[in-house]
Amino acid sequence: MMRAASYSVSIWVEHGVRDRLARLVEAEKVREVVVSAAPQWRTYGLRREEAARVRGQWQKERQRLRAEGELLDTRDVVATYGVREELRARGWDHDEWPEAPDEAWGRGRWPGSRDGGFPEHVSVRLDGELAKRTVQACWETSREAIAELRRWRDANPGITPPRYRRTEEGRAELVGPLAEYERLSAQVTTTGEIWRAGLTRGLGRLEALALQAAEAGGIAAGQEGDTTAVRRA
């Protein structure tokens, strides 16, 4: 199935994450303006053709900085960077996955998924190819467990699984069909889990960038206030 160049997702998160993300992205937008004002990207006084060439070079450099996690100035960029890193950490960052069925792209919950109880959501648009790789990887690594969960549902029509995923200690307390359900559902990795883990990674990188910027600002301020060189002269 053909997918669009971008893919919209809603990432369900803990309370406060959305505001934290907004504050950090706003600070990063300011830093983007500072970076783009470097001498090599200035176009004032240039002929039109030369100015267009410089602007094109800056756009290319900005894409590189975003891809490498050196500039995360929009929610989409933060999430995209984080999801790429999450797939890389899992060894899933390749294109050798089988095609996922259409049902994997549905907005409904996968067998074994839980509500999670997350009170907020963050809407982002991810690169279409990245979304496709994520859906394929999640479905393929969960496929056998999903099939078994469907058989479990057929065999246990009157049993309602718990709404939230239990801790390891909680799962150990279960017996019978519910214990089997928990065992199988733990083997399902939903796309929502990857989106959320990716956003967490992106936020961590954003915070690191903010700290670097603060430290660089402190060093610059200190250098401006240092008059020892003048006294020595």
DOZA-453907 format. One record per residue (C-alpha): x, y, z. Coordinates in nm, 3 decimals, always signed. Each point is the difference from the previous one (the first is absolute). Example, Ala and Ser with C-alpha at 12.3 -4.5 7.8 and 13.67 -1.06 7.14 Angstrom:
BEGIN
+---------+---------+---------+
!      c1 !      c2 !      c3 !
+---------+---------+---------+
!  +1.230 !  -0.450 !  +0.780 !
!  +0.137 !  +0.344 !  -0.066 !
+---------+---------+---------+
This chain:
BEGIN
+---------+---------+---------+
!      c1 !      c2 !      c3 !
+---------+---------+---------+
!  +0.000 !  +0.000 !  +0.000 !
!  +0.131 !  +0.346 !  -0.091 !
!  +0.050 !  +0.241 !  +0.287 !
!  +0.012 !  +0.379 !  +0.005 !
!  +0.323 !  +0.198 !  +0.034 !
!  -0.102 !  +0.080 !  +0.358 !
!  -0.211 !  -0.186 !  +0.254 !
!  -0.201 !  +0.159 !  +0.282 !
!  +0.008 !  -0.162 !  +0.343 !
!  -0.128 !  +0.087 !  +0.346 !
!  +0.245 !  -0.096 !  +0.272 !
!  -0.159 !  -0.061 !  +0.340 !
!  +0.226 !  +0.123 !  +0.280 !
!  +0.022 !  +0.072 !  +0.371 !
!  -0.137 !  +0.324 !  +0.142 !
!  +0.234 !  +0.294 !  -0.057 !
!  +0.187 !  -0.145 !  -0.296 !
!  -0.184 !  +0.214 !  -0.255 !
!  +0.080 !  +0.328 !  +0.180 !
!  +0.361 !  -0.105 !  +0.055 !
!  +0.036 !  -0.080 !  -0.368 !
!  -0.152 !  +0.337 !  -0.100 !
!  +0.240 !  +0.196 !  +0.224 !
!  +0.307 !  -0.183 !  -0.127 !
!  -0.101 !  +0.031 !  -0.366 !
!  -0.055 !  +0.376 !  +0.039 !
!  +0.349 !  +0.035 !  +0.145 !
!  +0.138 !  -0.207 !  -0.286 !
!  -0.171 !  +0.227 !  -0.254 !
!  +0.191 !  +0.292 !  +0.149 !
!  +0.323 !  -0.195 !  -0.030 !
!  -0.083 !  -0.079 !  -0.364 !
!  -0.020 !  +0.373 !  -0.071 !
!  +0.340 !  +0.050 !  +0.161 !
!  +0.157 !  -0.284 !  -0.198 !
!  -0.149 !  +0.121 !  -0.327 !
!  +0.149 !  +0.347 !  +0.062 !
!  +0.357 !  -0.132 !  -0.022 !
!  +0.215 !  +0.190 !  -0.253 !
!  -0.001 !  -0.280 !  -0.260 !
!  -0.381 !  +0.013 !  -0.025 !
!  -0.042 !  +0.376 !  -0.036 !
!  -0.147 !  +0.124 !  -0.329 !
!  -0.008 !  +0.375 !  +0.058 !
!  +0.169 !  +0.182 !  -0.286 !
!  +0.032 !  -0.311 !  -0.220 !
!  -0.122 !  -0.024 !  -0.357 !
!  -0.326 !  -0.194 !  -0.035 !
!  +0.161 !  -0.309 !  -0.146 !
!  +0.265 !  -0.014 !  +0.271 !
!  -0.258 !  +0.063 !  +0.272 !
!  -0.214 !  -0.289 !  -0.132 !
!  +0.305 !  -0.228 !  +0.006 !
!  +0.075 !  +0.093 !  +0.362 !
!  -0.362 !  -0.054 !  +0.105 !
!  +0.004 !  -0.341 !  -0.168 !
!  +0.318 !  -0.093 !  +0.184 !
!  -0.154 !  +0.105 !  +0.331 !
!  -0.309 !  -0.210 !  -0.066 !
!  +0.223 !  -0.300 !  -0.069 !
!  +0.203 !  +0.066 !  +0.315 !
!  -0.314 !  +0.037 !  +0.209 !
!  -0.126 !  -0.339 !  -0.124 !
!  +0.333 !  -0.155 !  +0.095 !
!  -0.006 !  +0.155 !  +0.347 !
!  -0.355 !  -0.122 !  +0.055 !
!  +0.077 !  -0.354 !  -0.117 !
!  +0.303 !  -0.020 !  +0.231 !
!  -0.186 !  +0.137 !  +0.301 !
!  +0.195 !  +0.324 !  +0.008 !
!  -0.306 !  +0.217 !  -0.069 !
!  -0.346 !  -0.111 !  +0.116 !
!  -0.210 !  +0.308 !  -0.061 !
!  -0.348 !  -0.148 !  -0.062 !
!  -0.210 !  -0.271 !  +0.165 !
!  +0.012 !  -0.202 !  -0.321 !
!  +0.380 !  +0.011 !  -0.010 !
!  +0.026 !  -0.096 !  +0.368 !
!  -0.226 !  -0.302 !  -0.045 !
!  +0.158 !  -0.106 !  -0.329 !
!  +0.350 !  +0.012 !  +0.145 !
!  -0.110 !  -0.192 !  +0.309 !
!  -0.185 !  -0.273 !  -0.190 !
!  +0.301 !  -0.054 !  -0.226 !
!  +0.218 !  -0.036 !  +0.308 !
!  -0.247 !  -0.242 !  +0.161 !
!  -0.005 !  -0.222 !  -0.309 !
!  +0.380 !  +0.010 !  -0.015 !
!  +0.025 !  -0.102 !  +0.366 !
!  -0.226 !  -0.300 !  -0.068 !
!  +0.188 !  -0.101 !  -0.315 !
!  -0.312 !  +0.075 !  -0.204 !
!  +0.146 !  +0.275 !  -0.219 !
!  +0.001 !  -0.190 !  -0.330 !
!  -0.238 !  -0.056 !  -0.290 !
!  -0.009 !  -0.378 !  +0.000 !
!  -0.336 !  -0.026 !  +0.175 !
!  -0.293 !  -0.173 !  -0.173 !
!  -0.292 !  +0.220 !  -0.100 !
!  -0.245 !  +0.048 !  +0.284 !
!  -0.369 !  -0.076 !  -0.066 !
!  -0.247 !  +0.284 !  -0.033 !
!  -0.136 !  -0.072 !  +0.347 !
!  +0.337 !  +0.101 !  +0.148 !
!  -0.066 !  +0.354 !  -0.127 !
!  -0.347 !  +0.023 !  +0.151 !
!  -0.075 !  +0.251 !  +0.274 !
!  -0.139 !  -0.272 !  +0.224 !
!  +0.207 !  -0.169 !  +0.270 !
!  +0.203 !  -0.309 !  -0.078 !
!  -0.072 !  -0.323 !  +0.188 !
!  +0.188 !  +0.016 !  +0.328 !
!  +0.027 !  +0.378 !  +0.010 !
!  -0.123 !  +0.193 !  +0.304 !
!  -0.140 !  +0.348 !  +0.061 !
!  +0.303 !  +0.081 !  +0.212 !
!  -0.181 !  +0.273 !  +0.194 !
!  +0.198 !  +0.283 !  -0.161 !
!  -0.183 !  +0.331 !  +0.051 !
!  +0.153 !  +0.211 !  -0.280 !
!  +0.088 !  -0.040 !  -0.363 !
!  +0.245 !  +0.170 !  -0.235 !
!  -0.088 !  +0.017 !  -0.369 !
!  +0.293 !  -0.025 !  -0.244 !
!  +0.068 !  -0.084 !  -0.363 !
!  +0.269 !  -0.260 !  -0.062 !
!  +0.190 !  -0.081 !  -0.315 !
!  -0.212 !  -0.248 !  -0.197 !
!  +0.279 !  -0.250 !  -0.055 !
!  +0.091 !  +0.009 !  +0.369 !
!  -0.363 !  -0.063 !  +0.094 !
!  -0.018 !  -0.288 !  -0.248 !
!  +0.315 !  -0.160 !  +0.142 !
!  -0.136 !  +0.034 !  +0.353 !
!  -0.337 !  -0.155 !  -0.083 !
!  +0.165 !  -0.288 !  -0.187 !
!  +0.250 !  -0.068 !  +0.280 !
!  -0.261 !  +0.012 !  +0.274 !
!  -0.239 !  -0.227 !  -0.188 !
!  +0.261 !  -0.255 !  -0.104 !
!  +0.154 !  -0.031 !  +0.348 !
!  -0.349 !  -0.026 !  +0.155 !
!  -0.169 !  -0.211 !  -0.269 !
!  +0.011 !  -0.339 !  +0.174 !
!  -0.114 !  +0.144 !  +0.334 !
!  -0.287 !  +0.184 !  -0.171 !
!  -0.117 !  -0.325 !  -0.164 !
!  +0.011 !  -0.179 !  +0.336 !
!  -0.188 !  +0.284 !  +0.169 !
!  -0.277 !  -0.031 !  -0.256 !
!  -0.024 !  -0.370 !  +0.071 !
!  -0.006 !  +0.084 !  +0.372 !
!  -0.295 !  +0.234 !  -0.059 !
!  -0.190 !  -0.271 !  -0.185 !
!  +0.067 !  -0.247 !  +0.280 !
!  -0.086 !  +0.243 !  +0.283 !
!  -0.294 !  +0.215 !  -0.118 !
!  -0.124 !  +0.077 !  +0.350 !
!  +0.329 !  +0.119 !  +0.149 !
!  +0.092 !  +0.370 !  -0.011 !
!  +0.374 !  +0.068 !  +0.021 !
!  +0.118 !  +0.280 !  +0.230 !
!  -0.009 !  +0.345 !  -0.156 !
!  +0.356 !  +0.089 !  +0.096 !
!  +0.316 !  -0.201 !  -0.046 !
!  +0.117 !  -0.144 !  +0.329 !
!  +0.344 !  +0.022 !  +0.152 !
!  +0.220 !  -0.309 !  +0.013 !
!  -0.110 !  -0.057 !  +0.361 !
!  -0.366 !  +0.038 !  -0.098 !
!  +0.033 !  -0.250 !  -0.283 !
!  +0.154 !  -0.252 !  +0.237 !
!  -0.319 !  +0.009 !  +0.210 !
!  -0.223 !  -0.105 !  -0.289 !
!  -0.099 !  -0.358 !  -0.073 !
!  -0.202 !  -0.178 !  -0.268 !
!  -0.113 !  +0.171 !  -0.323 !
!  +0.084 !  +0.352 !  +0.119 !
!  +0.357 !  -0.103 !  +0.068 !
!  +0.021 !  -0.134 !  -0.355 !
!  -0.146 !  +0.323 !  -0.136 !
!  +0.258 !  +0.208 !  +0.185 !
!  +0.280 !  -0.223 !  -0.125 !
!  -0.111 !  +0.041 !  -0.360 !
!  -0.081 !  +0.370 !  +0.017 !
!  +0.347 !  +0.070 !  +0.137 !
!  +0.136 !  -0.131 !  -0.332 !
!  -0.190 !  +0.260 !  -0.203 !
!  +0.182 !  +0.325 !  -0.078 !
!  -0.248 !  +0.257 !  -0.122 !
!  +0.084 !  +0.300 !  -0.212 !
!  -0.122 !  +0.218 !  +0.286 !
!  +0.278 !  -0.135 !  +0.219 !
!  +0.258 !  +0.090 !  -0.263 !
!  -0.143 !  +0.349 !  -0.054 !
!  +0.005 !  +0.062 !  +0.376 !
!  +0.351 !  -0.139 !  +0.046 !
!  +0.117 !  +0.206 !  -0.296 !
!  -0.147 !  +0.319 !  +0.141 !
!  +0.171 !  -0.073 !  +0.331 !
!  +0.333 !  -0.037 !  -0.179 !
!  -0.061 !  +0.319 !  -0.195 !
!  -0.082 !  +0.190 !  +0.318 !
!  +0.316 !  -0.129 !  +0.162 !
!  +0.203 !  +0.128 !  -0.293 !
!  -0.181 !  +0.336 !  +0.013 !
!  +0.089 !  +0.039 !  +0.366 !
!  +0.363 !  -0.081 !  -0.077 !
!  +0.003 !  +0.266 !  -0.273 !
!  -0.153 !  +0.254 !  +0.239 !
!  +0.267 !  -0.078 !  +0.259 !
!  +0.276 !  +0.036 !  -0.259 !
!  -0.142 !  +0.336 !  -0.109 !
!  -0.020 !  +0.120 !  +0.361 !
!  +0.358 !  -0.105 !  +0.068 !
!  +0.122 !  +0.165 !  -0.320 !
!  -0.183 !  +0.318 !  +0.097 !
!  +0.161 !  -0.004 !  +0.342 !
!  +0.345 !  -0.045 !  -0.148 !
!  -0.057 !  +0.285 !  -0.246 !
!  -0.124 !  +0.230 !  +0.276 !
!  +0.302 !  -0.087 !  +0.208 !
!  +0.235 !  +0.077 !  -0.285 !
!  -0.164 !  +0.336 !  -0.061 !
!  +0.048 !  +0.090 !  +0.364 !
!  +0.363 !  -0.116 !  +0.016 !
!  +0.230 !  +0.306 !  -0.008 !
!  +0.323 !  -0.178 !  +0.089 !
!  +0.125 !  +0.018 !  -0.359 !
!  -0.058 !  +0.376 !  -0.002 !
!  +0.186 !  +0.043 !  +0.329 !
!  +0.291 !  -0.205 !  -0.128 !
!  +0.018 !  +0.216 !  -0.311 !
+---------+---------+---------+
